[in-house]
Amino acid sequence: MEAVGRPPDDDPGGRCAYQGAPGAFSHEAVIELRPWDEPVAYDSFDAAIEALRSGEVGCALIPVENTTIGRVEPAATLVEAADLIVVSEVWRPIRLALMAPPGARLGDIRTAESHPVALGQCLGALGELGIAPVEAFDTAGAARAVAAAGDPSRAAVAPARAAEVYDLSLLRNDIQDSADNRTRFVLLGLGAA
């Protein structure tokens, strides 16, 4: 699936669901792959899929597998059980960044918050830095929470773009344990592919 400047003739565009907050990897994937759609954030994979079923959105982009940690649960199980069509799929590189409130230094950080899947992709790096992982509902949601708290001992693991969105300082880029860290996203729809 490749992004183009306008939707194909058989795709009128519209709204595309994803799980997470603005600035999340899924949000980036929707922008890149479906630039003609409005990305619509949902707090859970269930909610994103239900929005598609109900007609609130025309498609949903869901991560189902990662080269570092394997299946993305519960998303992969939900997709397998859904009565929806997999329209297309794409593998995207995932680059994780460690970010904190402005003024925080790497040596100040005690905890790093993120989605459990993202934390699983950088446990080695966090361990080497002496930073304890803390699970959150989403990568960009963790960045938003860290920004709101303003605590220099708390960081988030998220896409670098989330630092811009939530006015955080990038402490370190590319903290994923594997240089070839990629995630497979599936685009779900109601109609035939």
Backbone torsions as a table, in degrees:
resi	resn	phi	psi	omega
1	MET	NA	123.4	-179.8
2	GLU	-120.2	142.7	177.7
3	ALA	-74.1	145.1	174.1
4	VAL	-133.1	169.3	-176.4
5	GLY	-68.3	-24.4	178.6
6	ARG	-142.6	161.5	-178.2
7	PRO	-68.5	152.4	173.3
8	PRO	-59.2	159.7	-177.3
9	ASP	-55.8	-32.6	-177.6
10	ASP	-90.6	9.5	-179.4
11	ASP	-128.0	103.0	-176.3
12	PRO	-72.9	-5.9	-176.5
13	GLY	75.3	-176.1	-178.6
14	GLY	149.5	-119.1	-176.9
15	ARG	-124.7	139.3	-179.4
16	CYS	-126.3	124.3	-179.1
17	ALA	-79.7	149.3	170.3
18	TYR	-149.8	158.3	177.0
19	GLN	-92.1	130.7	176.6
20	GLY	129.6	-171.0	178.6
21	ALA	-108.8	162.5	176.2
22	PRO	-53.4	134.2	-177.1
23	GLY	99.2	-6.4	178.7
24	ALA	-72.6	163.9	178.4
25	PHE	-59.4	-40.1	179.2
26	SER	-65.6	-37.0	177.0
27	HIS	-62.4	-46.9	177.2
28	GLU	-58.7	-40.3	-178.6
29	ALA	-65.0	-41.0	177.8
30	VAL	-62.3	-45.6	-179.3
31	ILE	-61.0	-42.6	-178.2
32	GLU	-71.4	-43.2	-171.1
33	LEU	-91.8	-24.6	-178.8
34	ARG	-136.3	64.7	-175.2
35	PRO	-64.2	-16.5	178.9
36	TRP	-84.0	-10.5	179.6
37	ASP	-96.0	152.1	170.5
38	GLU	-84.4	120.2	176.1
39	PRO	-71.0	134.1	-179.4
40	VAL	-123.9	119.7	-176.1
41	ALA	-83.4	139.3	173.6
42	TYR	-132.3	148.2	-176.2
43	ASP	-71.9	-20.3	-177.4
44	SER	-141.0	161.8	174.6
45	PHE	-62.9	-40.9	178.0
46	ASP	-55.8	-46.9	-177.2
47	ALA	-65.4	-38.8	178.7
48	ALA	-64.6	-43.6	179.4
49	ILE	-68.3	-39.2	178.4
50	GLU	-65.4	-35.4	176.8
51	ALA	-61.6	-37.3	176.2
52	LEU	-67.4	-48.2	-179.9
53	ARG	-58.1	-38.4	-176.1
54	SER	-80.4	-10.6	-178.9
55	GLY	88.7	5.1	177.0
56	GLU	-62.0	-34.1	179.1
57	VAL	-132.1	163.0	-178.8
58	GLY	-93.7	-14.9	179.1
59	CYS	-158.4	168.8	175.9
60	ALA	-140.8	134.3	178.0
61	LEU	-107.8	119.4	-171.3
62	ILE	-127.8	132.1	175.4
63	PRO	-78.9	134.7	-176.9
64	VAL	-125.3	-16.1	-176.8
65	GLU	-155.6	145.6	178.0
66	ASN	-132.5	142.0	-176.8
67	THR	-67.2	-22.6	-179.0
68	THR	-90.1	-44.6	-173.2
69	ILE	-110.4	-6.0	179.5
70	GLY	89.3	-141.4	-177.4
71	ARG	-60.7	141.5	173.5
72	VAL	-93.1	101.7	179.5
73	GLU	-94.9	145.9	0.2
74	PRO	-88.4	6.1	-175.5
75	ALA	-57.2	-46.5	-177.3
76	ALA	-62.2	-40.9	178.8
77	THR	-65.3	-41.0	178.5
78	LEU	-63.2	-42.7	-179.8
79	VAL	-64.1	-43.3	179.0
80	GLU	-61.9	-35.9	-177.5
81	ALA	-86.0	-15.6	-175.5
82	ALA	-70.3	146.7	175.8
83	ASP	-92.6	49.8	-176.5
84	LEU	-121.8	167.0	-179.8
85	ILE	-98.9	133.1	169.8
86	VAL	-83.4	107.7	-175.8
87	VAL	-75.9	-42.2	179.2
88	SER	-163.9	173.8	176.6
89	GLU	-146.1	160.1	179.5
90	VAL	-152.6	143.8	170.6
91	TRP	-96.7	129.3	177.7
92	ARG	-120.9	140.2	173.7
93	PRO	-65.3	142.3	179.2
94	ILE	-119.0	115.7	177.8
95	ARG	-113.9	118.1	-177.0
96	LEU	-95.4	141.5	178.3
97	ALA	-125.4	147.2	175.1
98	LEU	-99.8	124.4	-175.4
99	MET	-135.1	151.4	-177.1
100	ALA	-148.6	171.9	178.4
101	PRO	-59.2	150.5	178.2
102	PRO	-52.8	136.9	179.8
103	GLY	94.6	-18.3	178.7
104	ALA	-70.4	146.1	177.2
105	ARG	-113.8	155.2	-178.6
106	LEU	-53.9	-40.1	179.8
107	GLY	-67.1	-17.0	179.3
108	ASP	-80.2	-21.7	-168.5
109	ILE	-75.2	127.9	177.7
110	ARG	-110.0	-33.4	-178.8
111	THR	-132.8	151.8	174.8
112	ALA	-130.4	125.2	-176.6
113	GLU	-101.9	142.4	175.9
114	SER	-174.8	175.5	173.0
115	HIS	-62.7	143.8	-178.9
116	PRO	-54.9	-34.6	179.0
117	VAL	-65.6	-43.8	178.6
118	ALA	-65.6	-41.5	178.1
119	LEU	-60.7	-39.0	178.6
120	GLY	-62.8	-22.5	-178.7
121	GLN	-86.4	-7.9	-177.7
122	CYS	-138.7	22.8	-178.8
123	LEU	-59.8	-38.9	178.8
124	GLY	-61.5	-47.1	-179.7
125	ALA	-64.1	-42.9	179.1
126	LEU	-64.0	-41.0	178.5
127	GLY	-61.0	-43.6	178.5
128	GLU	-61.9	-31.7	179.9
129	LEU	-86.5	-6.3	-178.7
130	GLY	72.2	31.0	-177.6
131	ILE	-108.8	128.7	-179.5
132	ALA	-83.5	131.2	177.0
133	PRO	-76.1	143.0	177.3
134	VAL	-132.1	122.9	-177.1
135	GLU	-73.1	140.9	176.1
136	ALA	-135.2	170.9	-176.2
137	PHE	-73.5	-18.8	-172.9
138	ASP	-165.1	155.1	178.0
139	THR	-63.6	-55.4	-178.4
140	ALA	-70.2	-30.7	174.7
141	GLY	-63.3	-37.0	175.8
142	ALA	-65.0	-42.0	177.9
143	ALA	-61.1	-42.4	178.6
144	ARG	-61.8	-43.1	-179.3
145	ALA	-66.7	-41.5	178.9
146	VAL	-64.3	-41.4	178.1
147	ALA	-62.3	-44.0	-178.6
148	ALA	-65.1	-36.8	-178.4
149	ALA	-73.0	-36.5	179.2
150	GLY	67.7	15.8	-178.1
151	ASP	-84.0	117.5	-176.6
152	PRO	-69.6	-4.2	176.4
153	SER	-94.5	-6.4	-179.5
154	ARG	-106.8	137.4	176.2
155	ALA	-129.8	171.1	174.9
156	ALA	-126.5	149.8	171.4
157	VAL	-108.4	117.1	-173.2
158	ALA	-161.0	175.0	172.8
159	PRO	-62.6	147.5	179.4
160	ALA	-54.6	-32.9	179.6
161	ARG	-59.0	-31.7	-179.7
162	ALA	-62.9	-30.9	176.9
163	ALA	-62.3	-39.9	177.1
164	GLU	-67.5	-45.5	-176.8
165	VAL	-60.8	-39.9	-173.2
166	TYR	-109.2	14.6	175.4
167	ASP	55.1	53.3	176.2
168	LEU	-110.6	161.0	176.4
169	SER	-93.9	134.5	174.9
170	LEU	-78.4	120.9	178.9
171	LEU	-93.5	-33.9	178.9
172	ARG	-160.8	132.9	174.6
173	ASN	-94.3	162.9	173.7
174	ASP	52.1	57.0	177.9
175	ILE	-93.6	4.6	176.3
176	GLN	-63.5	145.0	-176.8
177	ASP	-71.2	-24.3	-179.4
178	SER	-115.5	132.1	177.8
179	ALA	-66.2	-24.5	-179.6
180	ASP	-104.0	43.8	-179.1
181	ASN	-77.7	114.4	-179.0
182	ARG	-135.3	153.6	177.0
183	THR	-124.5	138.9	175.7
184	ARG	-94.0	124.2	176.5
185	PHE	-108.4	141.3	172.8
186	VAL	-114.0	140.2	175.7
187	LEU	-97.2	118.6	-178.0
188	LEU	-101.9	143.6	176.9
189	GLY	-142.1	172.4	178.6
190	LEU	-89.1	-30.6	-174.6
191	GLY	-94.7	179.6	178.7
192	ALA	-70.7	149.1	179.4
193	ALA	-67.6	NA	NA
